[in-house]
Amino acid sequence: FITGIAGQDGSYLTELLLSKDYEVHGIIRWDSIFTTERIDHVYQDPHVNGIRLFLHYGDLTDSGNLEKLIHQIKPDEIYHLGAMSHVRVSFDMPEYTANTDALGTLRILEAIKNSDLPIKFYMAASSEMFGSSPPPQNEHTPFHPRSPYACAKVFSHDITRMYREAYNMFCVNGILYNHESPRRGATFVTKKITRAVARIKAGLDKKIYLGNLEAKRDWGFTPEYVEAMHVLLQQEKPDDFVVATGETHSVREFLEEAFQYAGLGDWKPYVEFDARYLRPAEVEVLVGDATKAKEKLNWQPKIKFKELVRVMLDADFRALGLTPPGEGDRILKEVFPNRWWKND
């Protein structure tokens, strides 16, 4: 059972689990327009026999609905990815963020506890919880959140651990650092850059508007991070893990890499500053120490910063009907010869 199934992470996780012969159920919010484009290529009509993907209407603010769904589905594993996940927007919607991201986790944990089912629970924690704590950050680094989103995630992390200890439930936190892909939402800075670069190359745009170019992040490739989610729930005992590349790069570096790869040269003539994209409280540097994941889960990333930029740009070129430079596609074929996800 996946919350946030229609998001970037949820869509890749769905494909990973289907490739492992899981029956997958996901919760989606009702809307007057379809918001499931990331999973449309694996969705099947519910009237077809033998399907293994099922979608249910619901919301993380509705505890009765969550209780009902868990009672009906009786899942073996729950991956809780659903959230109001845009850090900058969380400053504009702090109450909604807390209700969805913090109390939403509590509602699911209570539903699991009340079900008396041996459900394994994964909670999508975030590197943003570390905030201004000095890098590199690991599982023992104190949290110092700098946004409503990060504060809500700290609550979710701690309440997940509390339920594990108080009720002997199989609950884990995956403290995932920034992870990107061609499916990243267009309002997130990495996708905003690669999409704009492709549009500039195609002659459709002339400028890209950004905020803080000096923020440094640890960026990885989403399919590898959802593999880590699955591995976390297959352990004998529940525990919490940082999942990261161990590298940090600034938004400025991302710009430089993207424009150079696209053959556009210097990025400066194309980029304008817009103060609306600044956060009231900035997180300057995030870089994860994933030693524990490497040693105990045998997990380490294959795609790092430069490869990630290339993969995302090749996809955005193709989306506009342009011939991509091709290095990103070559890297994927080399690193993932039998990749389990499609439609990028």
URUR-V590354 format. One record per residue. N is the residue number from 1. RES is the residue in one letter. PSI is psi in whole degrees, 0 to 359 (NA if undefined). OMEGA is omega in whole degrees, 0 to 359 (NA if undefined). NEAR is the number of other ideal C-beta (glycine too) atoms within 10 Angstrom. Layout:
n=N res=RES psi=PSI omega=OMEGA near=NEAR
n=N res=RES psi=PSI omega=OMEGA near=NEAR
This chain:
n=1 res=F psi=123 omega=185 near=24
n=2 res=I psi=124 omega=166 near=29
n=3 res=T psi=147 omega=184 near=24
n=4 res=G psi=30 omega=185 near=21
n=5 res=I psi=334 omega=183 near=25
n=6 res=A psi=359 omega=180 near=22
n=7 res=G psi=181 omega=179 near=22
n=8 res=Q psi=304 omega=183 near=23
n=9 res=D psi=318 omega=182 near=25
n=10 res=G psi=323 omega=181 near=26
n=11 res=S psi=316 omega=178 near=27
n=12 res=Y psi=319 omega=179 near=26
n=13 res=L psi=320 omega=177 near=28
n=14 res=T psi=313 omega=180 near=26
n=15 res=E psi=321 omega=178 near=23
n=16 res=L psi=314 omega=182 near=18
n=17 res=L psi=321 omega=177 near=21
n=18 res=L psi=325 omega=178 near=16
n=19 res=S psi=341 omega=178 near=12
n=20 res=K psi=16 omega=176 near=10
n=21 res=D psi=27 omega=173 near=7
n=22 res=Y psi=154 omega=160 near=17
n=23 res=E psi=126 omega=188 near=14
n=24 res=V psi=130 omega=174 near=25
n=25 res=H psi=141 omega=180 near=21
n=26 res=G psi=151 omega=178 near=25
n=27 res=I psi=133 omega=177 near=24
n=28 res=I psi=148 omega=176 near=21
n=29 res=R psi=144 omega=176 near=13
n=30 res=W psi=140 omega=174 near=8
n=31 res=D psi=160 omega=180 near=9
n=32 res=S psi=350 omega=174 near=5
n=33 res=I psi=157 omega=179 near=4
n=34 res=F psi=135 omega=180 near=9
n=35 res=T psi=25 omega=186 near=12
n=36 res=T psi=25 omega=187 near=15
n=37 res=E psi=333 omega=181 near=11
n=38 res=R psi=340 omega=180 near=20
n=39 res=I psi=6 omega=181 near=23
n=40 res=D psi=328 omega=184 near=11
n=41 res=H psi=348 omega=177 near=11
n=42 res=V psi=356 omega=181 near=16
n=43 res=Y psi=143 omega=176 near=14
n=44 res=Q psi=152 omega=178 near=12
n=45 res=D psi=132 omega=182 near=6
n=46 res=P psi=348 omega=178 near=9
n=47 res=H psi=352 omega=180 near=6
n=48 res=V psi=136 omega=179 near=7
n=49 res=N psi=144 omega=173 near=5
n=50 res=G psi=10 omega=180 near=5
n=51 res=I psi=154 omega=183 near=13
n=52 res=R psi=10 omega=177 near=14
n=53 res=L psi=124 omega=183 near=20
n=54 res=F psi=134 omega=179 near=14
n=55 res=L psi=141 omega=182 near=17
n=56 res=H psi=140 omega=175 near=15
n=57 res=Y psi=141 omega=178 near=12
n=58 res=G psi=184 omega=182 near=19
n=59 res=D psi=147 omega=181 near=17
n=60 res=L psi=349 omega=177 near=25
n=61 res=T psi=1 omega=185 near=14
n=62 res=D psi=94 omega=185 near=16
n=63 res=S psi=325 omega=180 near=16
n=64 res=G psi=318 omega=178 near=10
n=65 res=N psi=317 omega=179 near=17
n=66 res=L psi=316 omega=177 near=23
n=67 res=E psi=316 omega=181 near=17
n=68 res=K psi=314 omega=182 near=14
n=69 res=L psi=317 omega=180 near=21
n=70 res=I psi=323 omega=178 near=20
n=71 res=H psi=320 omega=182 near=12
n=72 res=Q psi=316 omega=186 near=10
n=73 res=I psi=323 omega=185 near=17
n=74 res=K psi=60 omega=185 near=12
n=75 res=P psi=152 omega=172 near=21
n=76 res=D psi=326 omega=182 near=13
n=77 res=E psi=141 omega=173 near=18
n=78 res=I psi=127 omega=175 near=25
n=79 res=Y psi=110 omega=185 near=29
n=80 res=H psi=93 omega=182 near=22
n=81 res=L psi=344 omega=185 near=24
n=82 res=G psi=137 omega=179 near=27
n=83 res=A psi=163 omega=163 near=23
n=84 res=M psi=99 omega=198 near=20
n=85 res=S psi=3 omega=181 near=22
n=86 res=H psi=115 omega=187 near=16
n=87 res=V psi=312 omega=182 near=19
n=88 res=R psi=319 omega=181 near=17
n=89 res=V psi=333 omega=180 near=15
n=90 res=S psi=334 omega=175 near=25
n=91 res=F psi=330 omega=179 near=15
n=92 res=D psi=337 omega=183 near=10
n=93 res=M psi=59 omega=186 near=15
n=94 res=P psi=319 omega=182 near=15
n=95 res=E psi=316 omega=178 near=8
n=96 res=Y psi=319 omega=180 near=15
n=97 res=T psi=315 omega=180 near=25
n=98 res=A psi=319 omega=181 near=18
n=99 res=N psi=318 omega=182 near=16
n=100 res=T psi=309 omega=189 near=21
n=101 res=D psi=319 omega=182 near=25
n=102 res=A psi=299 omega=183 near=23
n=103 res=L psi=333 omega=175 near=17
n=104 res=G psi=319 omega=177 near=24
n=105 res=T psi=316 omega=179 near=29
n=106 res=L psi=319 omega=181 near=17
n=107 res=R psi=319 omega=180 near=21
n=108 res=I psi=317 omega=180 near=28
n=109 res=L psi=319 omega=177 near=23
n=110 res=E psi=320 omega=179 near=15
n=111 res=A psi=320 omega=177 near=21
n=112 res=I psi=313 omega=181 near=24
n=113 res=K psi=317 omega=182 near=14
n=114 res=N psi=343 omega=182 near=11
n=115 res=S psi=336 omega=184 near=14
n=116 res=D psi=24 omega=177 near=7
n=117 res=L psi=147 omega=180 near=15
n=118 res=P psi=63 omega=185 near=9
n=119 res=I psi=135 omega=172 near=21
n=120 res=K psi=134 omega=188 near=19
n=121 res=F psi=125 omega=175 near=24
n=122 res=Y psi=129 omega=178 near=23
n=123 res=M psi=126 omega=180 near=26
n=124 res=A psi=89 omega=175 near=26
n=125 res=A psi=181 omega=189 near=26
n=126 res=S psi=147 omega=175 near=26
n=127 res=S psi=338 omega=179 near=24
n=128 res=E psi=340 omega=178 near=25
n=129 res=M psi=330 omega=182 near=28
n=130 res=F psi=331 omega=175 near=28
n=131 res=G psi=246 omega=184 near=21
n=132 res=S psi=11 omega=175 near=13
n=133 res=S psi=138 omega=185 near=17
n=134 res=P psi=141 omega=177 near=10
n=135 res=P psi=163 omega=352 near=17
n=136 res=P psi=153 omega=182 near=19
n=137 res=Q psi=140 omega=175 near=25
n=138 res=N psi=193 omega=185 near=17
n=139 res=E psi=343 omega=182 near=16
n=140 res=H psi=0 omega=180 near=8
n=141 res=T psi=132 omega=178 near=17
n=142 res=P psi=145 omega=176 near=10
n=143 res=F psi=142 omega=174 near=18
n=144 res=H psi=73 omega=187 near=15
n=145 res=P psi=148 omega=185 near=21
n=146 res=R psi=22 omega=178 near=20
n=147 res=S psi=159 omega=173 near=25
n=148 res=P psi=322 omega=177 near=23
n=149 res=Y psi=311 omega=182 near=27
n=150 res=A psi=321 omega=178 near=24
n=151 res=C psi=318 omega=179 near=21
n=152 res=A psi=322 omega=179 near=28
n=153 res=K psi=326 omega=175 near=30
n=154 res=V psi=315 omega=176 near=20
n=155 res=F psi=314 omega=181 near=18
n=156 res=S psi=317 omega=178 near=26
n=157 res=H psi=311 omega=185 near=22
n=158 res=D psi=322 omega=180 near=16
n=159 res=I psi=329 omega=176 near=19
n=160 res=T psi=315 omega=178 near=25
n=161 res=R psi=320 omega=180 near=18
n=162 res=M psi=316 omega=179 near=14
n=163 res=Y psi=326 omega=177 near=22
n=164 res=R psi=315 omega=185 near=21
n=165 res=E psi=323 omega=185 near=11
n=166 res=A psi=325 omega=188 near=10
n=167 res=Y psi=8 omega=178 near=11
n=168 res=N psi=41 omega=179 near=9
n=169 res=M psi=152 omega=178 near=18
n=170 res=F psi=90 omega=183 near=18
n=171 res=C psi=131 omega=181 near=27
n=172 res=V psi=152 omega=173 near=21
n=173 res=N psi=125 omega=170 near=26
n=174 res=G psi=108 omega=181 near=24
n=175 res=I psi=86 omega=186 near=27
n=176 res=L psi=132 omega=173 near=25
n=177 res=Y psi=173 omega=185 near=26
n=178 res=N psi=130 omega=178 near=22
n=179 res=H psi=134 omega=192 near=27
n=180 res=E psi=166 omega=181 near=24
n=181 res=S psi=174 omega=174 near=25
n=182 res=P psi=342 omega=180 near=20
n=183 res=R psi=3 omega=180 near=22
n=184 res=R psi=142 omega=179 near=21
n=185 res=G psi=145 omega=187 near=13
n=186 res=A psi=347 omega=179 near=9
n=187 res=T psi=354 omega=178 near=11
n=188 res=F psi=144 omega=195 near=16
n=189 res=V psi=322 omega=181 near=21
n=190 res=T psi=312 omega=179 near=21
n=191 res=K psi=324 omega=178 near=20
n=192 res=K psi=320 omega=180 near=18
n=193 res=I psi=308 omega=185 near=24
n=194 res=T psi=323 omega=178 near=29
n=195 res=R psi=316 omega=181 near=21
n=196 res=A psi=320 omega=179 near=24
n=197 res=V psi=315 omega=179 near=26
n=198 res=A psi=320 omega=181 near=24
n=199 res=R psi=324 omega=175 near=17
n=200 res=I psi=318 omega=178 near=18
n=201 res=K psi=325 omega=181 near=19
n=202 res=A psi=356 omega=181 near=13
n=203 res=G psi=16 omega=182 near=7
n=204 res=L psi=331 omega=179 near=10
n=205 res=D psi=161 omega=177 near=14
n=206 res=K psi=339 omega=186 near=11
n=207 res=K psi=159 omega=169 near=11
n=208 res=I psi=135 omega=184 near=20
n=209 res=Y psi=123 omega=186 near=12
n=210 res=L psi=165 omega=178 near=20
n=211 res=G psi=245 omega=184 near=16
n=212 res=N psi=115 omega=181 near=17
n=213 res=L psi=350 omega=186 near=15
n=214 res=E psi=354 omega=178 near=11
n=215 res=A psi=134 omega=182 near=18
n=216 res=K psi=134 omega=182 near=18
n=217 res=R psi=159 omega=177 near=25
n=218 res=D psi=101 omega=187 near=28
n=219 res=W psi=127 omega=177 near=24
n=220 res=G psi=185 omega=186 near=28
n=221 res=F psi=122 omega=190 near=25
n=222 res=T psi=313 omega=180 near=23
n=223 res=P psi=324 omega=178 near=24
n=224 res=E psi=328 omega=182 near=20
n=225 res=Y psi=326 omega=176 near=26
n=226 res=V psi=333 omega=172 near=29
n=227 res=E psi=321 omega=178 near=18
n=228 res=A psi=322 omega=177 near=21
n=229 res=M psi=312 omega=182 near=24
n=230 res=H psi=316 omega=180 near=16
n=231 res=V psi=322 omega=180 near=17
n=232 res=L psi=322 omega=181 near=23
n=233 res=L psi=356 omega=179 near=18
n=234 res=Q psi=3 omega=181 near=9
n=235 res=Q psi=157 omega=180 near=14
n=236 res=E psi=321 omega=180 near=6
n=237 res=K psi=143 omega=180 near=7
n=238 res=P psi=143 omega=180 near=20
n=239 res=D psi=172 omega=181 near=16
n=240 res=D psi=142 omega=184 near=18
n=241 res=F psi=140 omega=167 near=25
n=242 res=V psi=135 omega=177 near=26
n=243 res=V psi=116 omega=187 near=29
n=244 res=A psi=169 omega=178 near=31
n=245 res=T psi=336 omega=184 near=25
n=246 res=G psi=5 omega=176 near=18
n=247 res=E psi=151 omega=175 near=17
n=248 res=T psi=139 omega=181 near=21
n=249 res=H psi=149 omega=181 near=20
n=250 res=S psi=164 omega=174 near=16
n=251 res=V psi=323 omega=178 near=20
n=252 res=R psi=316 omega=178 near=16
n=253 res=E psi=322 omega=178 near=18
n=254 res=F psi=317 omega=177 near=24
n=255 res=L psi=311 omega=181 near=23
n=256 res=E psi=314 omega=182 near=16
n=257 res=E psi=317 omega=183 near=20
n=258 res=A psi=314 omega=181 near=23
n=259 res=F psi=322 omega=178 near=24
n=260 res=Q psi=316 omega=181 near=13
n=261 res=Y psi=325 omega=181 near=20
n=262 res=A psi=355 omega=180 near=22
n=263 res=G psi=22 omega=181 near=9
n=264 res=L psi=352 omega=178 near=14
n=265 res=G psi=224 omega=184 near=10
n=266 res=D psi=132 omega=183 near=11
n=267 res=W psi=341 omega=191 near=21
n=268 res=K psi=320 omega=180 near=9
n=269 res=P psi=345 omega=186 near=11
n=270 res=Y psi=352 omega=189 near=17
n=271 res=V psi=130 omega=176 near=19
n=272 res=E psi=145 omega=178 near=10
n=273 res=F psi=138 omega=176 near=11
n=274 res=D psi=114 omega=185 near=11
n=275 res=A psi=341 omega=180 near=7
n=276 res=R psi=338 omega=183 near=7
n=277 res=Y psi=1 omega=176 near=14
n=278 res=L psi=147 omega=175 near=14
n=279 res=R psi=148 omega=174 near=15
n=280 res=P psi=327 omega=176 near=9
n=281 res=A psi=117 omega=186 near=12
n=282 res=E psi=150 omega=169 near=14
n=283 res=V psi=115 omega=190 near=22
n=284 res=E psi=311 omega=187 near=13
n=285 res=V psi=124 omega=172 near=18
n=286 res=L psi=126 omega=174 near=25
n=287 res=V psi=128 omega=188 near=19
n=288 res=G psi=147 omega=172 near=27
n=289 res=D psi=100 omega=184 near=18
n=290 res=A psi=32 omega=180 near=26
n=291 res=T psi=319 omega=181 near=15
n=292 res=K psi=317 omega=179 near=17
n=293 res=A psi=322 omega=179 near=24
n=294 res=K psi=317 omega=185 near=14
n=295 res=E psi=321 omega=186 near=10
n=296 res=K psi=333 omega=182 near=12
n=297 res=L psi=351 omega=186 near=18
n=298 res=N psi=36 omega=180 near=8
n=299 res=W psi=130 omega=169 near=18
n=300 res=Q psi=147 omega=187 near=16
n=301 res=P psi=146 omega=175 near=25
n=302 res=K psi=331 omega=181 near=15
n=303 res=I psi=120 omega=178 near=24
n=304 res=K psi=197 omega=192 near=15
n=305 res=F psi=302 omega=184 near=19
n=306 res=K psi=319 omega=179 near=16
n=307 res=E psi=321 omega=180 near=19
n=308 res=L psi=314 omega=179 near=26
n=309 res=V psi=317 omega=182 near=28
n=310 res=R psi=318 omega=179 near=25
n=311 res=V psi=315 omega=182 near=26
n=312 res=M psi=319 omega=181 near=29
n=313 res=L psi=319 omega=177 near=26
n=314 res=D psi=319 omega=180 near=26
n=315 res=A psi=319 omega=180 near=22
n=316 res=D psi=328 omega=174 near=25
n=317 res=F psi=312 omega=181 near=22
n=318 res=R psi=323 omega=181 near=15
n=319 res=A psi=335 omega=179 near=14
n=320 res=L psi=6 omega=180 near=13
n=321 res=G psi=14 omega=178 near=7
n=322 res=L psi=153 omega=173 near=15
n=323 res=T psi=119 omega=183 near=8
n=324 res=P psi=157 omega=174 near=20
n=325 res=P psi=326 omega=170 near=16
n=326 res=G psi=348 omega=182 near=11
n=327 res=E psi=324 omega=178 near=16
n=328 res=G psi=317 omega=178 near=25
n=329 res=D psi=320 omega=179 near=17
n=330 res=R psi=319 omega=180 near=14
n=331 res=I psi=315 omega=180 near=19
n=332 res=L psi=317 omega=180 near=22
n=333 res=K psi=326 omega=181 near=10
n=334 res=E psi=316 omega=185 near=10
n=335 res=V psi=325 omega=181 near=15
n=336 res=F psi=71 omega=184 near=15
n=337 res=P psi=333 omega=180 near=7
n=338 res=N psi=53 omega=188 near=5
n=339 res=R psi=145 omega=187 near=13
n=340 res=W psi=355 omega=178 near=15
n=341 res=W psi=158 omega=185 near=22
n=342 res=K psi=180 omega=165 near=8
n=343 res=N psi=34 omega=173 near=13
n=344 res=D psi=NA omega=NA near=18
